[in-house]
Amino acid sequence: MRFFMFKMIGALGLILISIALLLKNRKKQDVLYILGGIFLELYSLHLHDSIFIVLQIIFTLSAVYDLCKCGSKQLTKNR
């Protein structure tokens, strides 16, 4: 049962990232990348796969950075 739950979490992460690839709005893309990355991180922690864990940390942090960078550009644009 627990393994199935983590499979579903991983699948949800994959779906969110796949949807983000199809979007044109950068901010929405980043939000879905972050959520999908978090779900895949939980799945990789469950698997104890150190390479996948590091990959997901880097992926999620880069999406957070991009979201913050886009947000700060918008703030300076509105001044």
Protein Blocks (a to p, Z undefined) as FASTA:
>chain_A
ZZmmmmmmmmmmmmmmmmmmmpmblklmmmmmmmmmmmmmmmmmmnopaklmmmmmmmmm
mmmmmmmmmmmmmmmmmZZ
